[in-house]
Amino acid sequence: MQQIKSRLPEVGTSIFTVMSRMALENGAINLSQGFPDFPVSEKLVELIHQYMVAGHNQYAPMPGVPALQISIASVVHKTFNRQTDFETEVTITAGATEAIFSTIAAIVNPGDEVIVFDPAYDSYDPSIRLNGGIPIQINLNPPNFSIDWQLVKEKITPRTKMIMINTPHNPTGAVLTEQDLKALEEIALKHGLIVLSDEVYERLIFDKLVHQSVLKYPGLASQSIAVFSFGKTFHATGWKVGYAVAPDYLTREIRKAHQFVTFSVNNPVQLALAEYLTDQENYLHLGTFFQQKRDFFLEQIKGTSLKPLPCHGSYFQLLSYQSVSEKSDKEMAEWMTKELKLAPIPVSAFYKDKTDHKLLRFCFAKGEETLKKAGDILRKL
């Protein structure tokens, strides 16, 4: 038997799969993985059905269904005041994760350095390394998980090719500010860096804050790829439909990789989304919808010894258990799943260096009944 030298020798099953399996085995409420447990829009499901019945069941065009590209370009213009060419700047992908991987595969060369902010979504680091890049981790500053831009400047070398950002942020729920984006713009333009911006929770932003996209800043947009997710936006994570918006010179390269990673994305869902996006009411109020869920979850945990950290966006709320236990966050997550029948995610799993601030991530993108049961459990701590 031929021996295979693994390109990701230390990578095992993702923490999401591990905790979800543990939740299932122990009959626990699963607030670990970021999937909602309430229905998708009936209107959107019916549109998909209509397009399937009409026969749109074969390959879509590689860059995406033109109707959806046009709808996205219109939304980008209305939201960020950026004129976008649907043919040359919008690419439909098999979820945001594929958009991220295809972008890195197309742009990062062996030996290139990519700055990543930890805690980070777990696909970033392996995507960089699989394509020969070198991740340069910079830890965010709790409890607000802000970026030290002076430290970013100090980490830049002649080999730095790309900076990856994520706002609203998974796992912390932090959001970047206008000052952050201007600091990033200055750095990117000065050093000629590409910015890969994961903005999958763009519509899920709370407390009257405004999402700061790279697409809002012309200089930054000229060197950036913004990645979005319909699965996250419309709480249909199993559809795996996302998209990337980038200048034409970057889009050309991304599509070279995209066509050999997945080629195209399922046709009827694209057509349904194209029609669904024409009505702004279908997406403008999602922030309010999910803020109510965050607030409901926080109300349920009042009276516990857990301390919530600031959360201004995403599906996730961090809770500190520092006053409850000396266990590591991994041990605490496992104990909670097995003994309390409630499964969170240990935040150290999102750090390359496994930094442990005794924080657990809970997904509040659930129905009120689920969140109430979770609160009942946590109040027993």
C-alpha positions as CSV (number, residue, x, y, z in Angstrom):
1,M,0.0,0.0,0.0
2,Q,1.3,3.4,-1.0
3,Q,2.0,5.7,1.9
4,I,0.3,9.1,1.7
5,K,1.9,12.2,3.2
6,S,-1.0,14.3,4.5
7,R,-1.0,17.9,3.5
8,L,-3.1,18.6,6.6
9,P,-1.6,16.2,9.1
10,E,-3.0,17.8,12.2
11,V,-6.6,18.3,10.8
12,G,-9.3,15.9,12.0
13,T,-13.0,16.1,12.0
14,S,-14.2,19.7,12.4
15,I,-15.4,20.9,15.8
16,F,-18.9,21.5,14.4
17,T,-19.2,17.8,13.4
18,V,-17.7,16.6,16.6
19,M,-20.1,18.6,18.8
20,S,-23.2,17.9,16.7
21,R,-22.4,14.2,16.8
22,M,-21.9,14.4,20.6
23,A,-25.2,16.3,20.9
24,L,-27.0,13.6,18.9
25,E,-25.4,10.8,20.9
26,N,-26.4,12.4,24.2
27,G,-29.8,13.6,23.3
28,A,-28.7,17.2,23.8
29,I,-30.1,20.5,22.4
30,N,-27.7,21.4,19.7
31,L,-26.7,25.1,19.9
32,S,-23.2,24.3,18.5
33,Q,-23.6,24.2,14.7
34,G,-24.9,27.4,13.1
35,F,-28.0,26.0,11.5
36,P,-31.5,27.4,12.2
37,D,-34.3,25.1,13.2
38,F,-37.2,27.2,11.9
39,P,-38.8,27.2,8.4
40,V,-37.5,28.9,5.3
41,S,-39.8,31.3,3.6
42,E,-42.7,29.4,2.0
43,K,-42.6,31.9,-0.9
44,L,-39.0,31.1,-1.6
45,V,-39.6,27.3,-1.4
46,E,-42.6,27.6,-3.8
47,L,-40.5,29.6,-6.3
48,I,-37.9,26.8,-6.3
49,H,-40.7,24.3,-6.9
50,Q,-42.1,26.3,-9.7
51,Y,-38.7,26.5,-11.5
52,M,-38.1,22.8,-11.0
53,V,-41.5,21.9,-12.5
54,A,-40.8,24.3,-15.4
55,G,-37.7,22.2,-16.2
56,H,-34.8,24.2,-15.0
57,N,-33.0,21.2,-13.7
58,Q,-29.8,21.0,-15.7
59,Y,-26.5,22.8,-15.4
60,A,-26.6,26.5,-14.8
61,P,-23.9,28.8,-16.5
62,M,-20.6,28.5,-14.8
63,P,-20.5,32.1,-13.5
64,G,-24.1,31.9,-12.4
65,V,-27.6,32.4,-13.8
66,P,-27.7,35.9,-15.4
67,A,-31.0,36.8,-13.7
68,L,-29.4,36.2,-10.3
69,Q,-26.3,38.0,-11.2
70,I,-28.4,41.0,-12.2
71,S,-30.4,40.9,-9.0
72,I,-27.2,40.8,-6.9
73,A,-25.7,43.7,-8.8
74,S,-28.9,45.7,-8.1
75,V,-28.8,44.8,-4.4
76,V,-25.1,45.8,-4.2
77,H,-25.9,49.1,-5.8
78,K,-28.8,49.8,-3.5
79,T,-27.0,48.7,-0.4
80,F,-23.4,50.0,-0.9
81,N,-23.8,52.5,-3.7
82,R,-21.4,50.6,-5.8
83,Q,-22.0,50.1,-9.5
84,T,-21.4,46.4,-10.3
85,D,-21.1,44.7,-13.7
86,F,-23.1,41.5,-13.3
87,E,-21.3,39.8,-16.1
88,T,-17.7,40.5,-15.0
89,E,-17.9,41.1,-11.2
90,V,-20.5,38.6,-9.8
91,T,-19.9,34.9,-9.4
92,I,-22.3,32.4,-7.9
93,T,-20.6,29.8,-5.8
94,A,-21.5,26.6,-3.9
95,G,-21.7,28.4,-0.6
96,A,-19.4,31.1,0.8
97,T,-16.9,28.4,1.8
98,E,-16.4,27.5,-1.9
99,A,-16.1,31.2,-2.8
100,I,-13.3,31.6,-0.2
101,F,-11.5,28.4,-1.3
102,S,-11.7,29.3,-5.0
103,T,-10.5,32.8,-4.3
104,I,-7.5,31.6,-2.3
105,A,-6.7,28.9,-4.9
106,A,-6.8,31.4,-7.7
107,I,-4.8,34.2,-6.0
108,V,-2.4,32.8,-3.4
109,N,0.8,31.3,-4.7
110,P,3.2,29.0,-2.8
111,G,5.0,30.9,-0.1
112,D,2.6,33.8,-0.1
113,E,1.6,35.0,3.4
114,V,-2.1,35.6,4.3
115,I,-3.0,37.5,7.4
116,V,-5.9,35.9,9.3
117,F,-7.5,37.2,12.5
118,D,-8.2,34.6,15.2
119,P,-10.6,33.3,16.4
120,A,-11.4,32.5,12.8
121,Y,-13.9,30.3,10.9
122,D,-12.2,27.0,10.6
123,S,-11.9,26.8,6.8
124,Y,-9.6,29.8,6.4
125,D,-6.3,28.2,7.6
126,P,-6.5,24.9,5.7
127,S,-7.7,26.6,2.5
128,I,-4.5,28.8,2.7
129,R,-2.2,25.9,3.4
130,L,-3.7,23.5,0.9
131,N,-2.8,26.1,-1.8
132,G,0.7,26.6,-0.6
133,G,0.1,29.8,1.3
134,I,1.4,30.6,4.8
135,P,-1.3,31.8,7.4
136,I,-0.1,34.6,9.6
137,Q,-2.5,34.6,12.6
138,I,-3.1,37.8,14.6
139,N,-5.3,37.4,17.7
140,L,-8.2,39.8,18.2
141,N,-8.5,41.7,21.4
142,P,-11.3,40.5,23.7
143,P,-13.9,41.3,25.0
144,N,-14.8,43.4,21.9
145,F,-12.5,41.3,19.6
146,S,-11.1,44.4,18.0
147,I,-8.2,44.5,15.5
148,D,-4.8,46.1,16.5
149,W,-4.0,47.8,13.2
150,Q,-0.5,48.7,14.3
151,L,0.2,45.1,14.9
152,V,-1.1,44.3,11.4
153,K,1.3,46.8,9.9
154,E,4.2,45.2,11.8
155,K,3.2,41.7,10.5
156,I,3.4,42.8,6.8
157,T,6.4,41.5,4.9
158,P,7.4,41.4,1.2
159,R,5.7,38.0,1.1
160,T,2.3,39.3,2.3
161,K,-0.3,38.8,-0.4
162,M,-3.7,38.9,1.3
163,I,-5.6,40.0,4.4
164,M,-8.8,38.1,5.4
165,I,-11.5,39.8,7.4
166,N,-14.9,38.6,8.6
167,T,-17.7,41.0,9.6
168,P,-20.1,40.4,11.3
169,H,-17.7,38.0,12.9
170,N,-18.0,34.2,13.5
171,P,-17.6,33.1,16.3
172,T,-17.7,36.4,18.3
173,G,-20.5,38.5,16.8
174,A,-18.2,41.5,16.6
175,V,-18.5,43.9,13.8
176,L,-15.9,46.1,12.1
177,T,-16.3,49.9,12.1
178,E,-15.9,52.6,9.5
179,Q,-12.5,53.4,11.2
180,D,-11.5,49.7,10.8
181,L,-12.3,49.7,7.1
182,K,-10.4,53.0,6.5
183,A,-7.4,51.6,8.3
184,L,-7.6,48.5,6.2
185,E,-8.0,50.5,3.0
186,E,-4.8,52.5,3.8
187,I,-2.8,49.4,4.5
188,A,-4.1,47.5,1.5
189,L,-3.4,50.3,-0.9
190,K,0.0,51.2,0.5
191,H,1.2,47.6,0.2
192,G,-0.8,46.4,-2.8
193,L,-2.6,43.7,-0.8
194,I,-5.7,41.7,-1.8
195,V,-8.5,41.7,0.8
196,L,-10.8,38.7,1.1
197,S,-13.8,39.8,3.1
198,D,-16.2,37.2,4.5
199,E,-19.5,39.1,4.8
200,V,-21.9,36.2,5.1
201,Y,-23.8,37.7,8.0
202,E,-24.1,41.2,6.4
203,R,-27.9,41.3,6.9
204,L,-27.7,40.0,10.4
205,I,-26.4,43.1,12.2
206,F,-27.9,44.6,15.4
207,D,-28.3,47.6,17.7
208,K,-28.9,50.1,14.8
209,L,-25.3,49.5,13.5
210,V,-24.6,49.6,9.8
211,H,-22.7,46.9,8.0
212,Q,-19.3,48.1,6.8
213,S,-18.5,46.3,3.6
214,V,-15.3,46.5,1.6
215,L,-17.6,47.4,-1.3
216,K,-18.5,50.8,0.3
217,Y,-14.9,52.1,0.0
218,P,-13.8,52.6,-3.6
219,G,-10.1,52.2,-3.0
220,L,-10.6,49.1,-0.9
221,A,-13.2,47.7,-3.3
222,S,-10.6,47.9,-6.2
223,Q,-8.5,45.3,-4.4
224,S,-11.1,43.2,-2.6
225,I,-13.3,40.2,-2.9
226,A,-16.5,40.3,-0.9
227,V,-18.1,36.9,-0.2
228,F,-21.8,36.5,0.8
229,S,-24.1,33.6,1.6
230,F,-27.8,33.1,0.7
231,G,-27.8,30.1,3.0
232,K,-27.0,32.4,6.0
233,T,-29.1,35.3,4.9
234,F,-32.3,33.3,4.3
235,H,-31.6,30.7,7.0
236,A,-31.3,27.9,4.5
237,T,-27.8,26.7,5.2
238,G,-28.3,23.3,3.4
239,W,-28.7,25.0,0.0
240,K,-25.0,26.0,-0.1
241,V,-25.5,29.0,-2.4
242,G,-23.2,32.0,-2.1
243,Y,-21.5,34.5,-4.3
244,A,-18.4,36.6,-4.7
245,V,-18.3,40.3,-5.8
246,A,-14.9,41.5,-7.1
247,P,-13.3,43.7,-9.7
248,D,-13.2,42.0,-13.1
249,Y,-9.4,41.3,-13.0
250,L,-9.9,39.3,-9.8
251,T,-13.2,37.7,-10.9
252,R,-11.5,36.3,-14.0
253,E,-9.0,34.5,-11.8
254,I,-11.6,33.3,-9.3
255,R,-13.7,31.8,-12.0
256,K,-10.7,29.8,-13.3
257,A,-10.6,28.0,-10.0
258,H,-14.4,27.9,-9.5
259,Q,-15.1,26.1,-12.8
260,F,-12.9,23.2,-11.7
261,V,-13.9,23.1,-8.0
262,T,-17.7,22.9,-8.6
263,F,-18.3,24.4,-12.1
264,S,-21.8,25.6,-11.4
265,V,-24.5,25.9,-8.7
266,N,-27.9,24.4,-8.8
267,N,-30.2,26.0,-11.3
268,P,-33.7,26.2,-9.8
269,V,-32.5,27.7,-6.5
270,Q,-30.6,30.4,-8.4
271,L,-33.7,31.3,-10.5
272,A,-35.9,31.4,-7.4
273,L,-33.4,33.7,-5.5
274,A,-33.2,36.0,-8.5
275,E,-37.0,36.6,-8.3
276,Y,-37.1,36.7,-4.5
277,L,-34.4,39.4,-4.3
278,T,-36.5,41.8,-6.4
279,D,-38.6,42.5,-3.3
280,Q,-36.5,44.4,-0.7
281,E,-38.9,43.4,2.0
282,N,-37.6,39.9,1.8
283,Y,-34.2,40.9,3.2
284,L,-34.3,44.4,4.7
285,H,-35.6,43.5,8.1
286,L,-33.6,40.3,8.8
287,G,-31.4,42.2,11.3
288,T,-34.4,43.0,13.4
289,F,-35.6,39.4,13.1
290,F,-32.3,37.9,14.4
291,Q,-31.8,40.7,17.0
292,Q,-35.1,39.6,18.6
293,K,-33.7,36.1,18.8
294,R,-30.5,37.2,20.4
295,D,-32.4,39.3,22.9
296,F,-34.8,36.4,23.6
297,F,-31.8,34.1,24.3
298,L,-30.2,36.7,26.6
299,E,-33.5,37.1,28.5
300,Q,-33.6,33.3,29.0
301,I,-30.1,33.2,30.6
302,K,-30.8,36.0,33.0
303,G,-30.0,34.8,36.5
304,T,-27.2,32.4,35.5
305,S,-23.6,32.9,36.4
306,L,-22.7,33.1,32.7
307,K,-21.5,36.5,31.4
308,P,-22.6,37.4,27.8
309,L,-20.0,39.2,25.7
310,P,-21.1,42.0,23.2
311,C,-22.7,40.5,20.1
312,H,-23.6,42.9,17.3
313,G,-24.3,40.5,14.5
314,S,-24.3,36.9,13.2
315,Y,-26.1,33.8,14.6
316,F,-23.8,33.5,17.7
317,Q,-23.6,34.6,21.3
318,L,-20.4,34.1,23.4
319,L,-20.9,33.3,27.0
320,S,-18.1,33.4,29.6
321,Y,-18.2,30.7,32.3
322,Q,-15.1,32.0,34.1
323,S,-17.0,32.4,37.4
324,V,-18.5,28.9,37.1
325,S,-15.7,26.4,36.4
326,E,-11.9,26.0,36.0
327,K,-12.4,23.5,33.2
328,S,-10.9,24.2,29.8
329,D,-13.5,25.4,27.2
330,K,-13.3,22.0,25.4
331,E,-13.9,20.1,28.7
332,M,-16.7,22.5,29.6
333,A,-18.4,22.1,26.2
334,E,-18.2,18.3,26.5
335,W,-19.4,18.3,30.1
336,M,-22.3,20.5,29.2
337,T,-23.3,18.3,26.3
338,K,-23.1,15.1,28.2
339,E,-24.4,16.2,31.6
340,L,-26.6,19.2,30.9
341,K,-27.8,18.0,27.5
342,L,-26.9,21.3,25.8
343,A,-24.2,21.5,23.2
344,P,-22.1,24.7,22.6
345,I,-18.8,25.2,20.7
346,P,-15.5,25.8,22.6
347,V,-14.1,29.1,21.3
348,S,-10.5,27.8,21.5
349,A,-11.3,25.7,18.5
350,F,-11.2,28.8,16.4
351,Y,-7.7,29.7,17.4
352,K,-4.5,28.3,15.8
353,D,-2.8,28.6,19.2
354,K,-5.9,27.2,21.0
355,T,-6.2,30.3,23.2
356,D,-8.7,29.6,25.9
357,H,-10.6,32.6,27.4
358,K,-13.2,30.2,29.0
359,L,-15.7,31.2,26.3
360,L,-18.5,29.1,24.7
361,R,-20.3,29.9,21.5
362,F,-24.1,29.4,21.4
363,C,-26.2,29.6,18.2
364,F,-29.4,31.6,18.8
365,A,-30.7,31.1,15.3
366,K,-33.4,28.8,16.7
367,G,-37.0,28.8,17.5
368,E,-38.2,30.3,20.8
369,E,-39.1,26.9,22.2
370,T,-35.5,25.6,21.7
371,L,-34.0,28.8,23.2
372,K,-36.3,28.6,26.2
373,K,-35.3,25.0,26.9
374,A,-31.6,26.1,26.6
375,G,-32.2,28.9,29.1
376,D,-33.9,26.5,31.5
377,I,-30.8,24.3,31.4
378,L,-28.3,27.2,31.8
379,R,-30.1,28.7,34.7
380,K,-29.3,25.5,36.7
381,L,-25.6,26.3,36.5
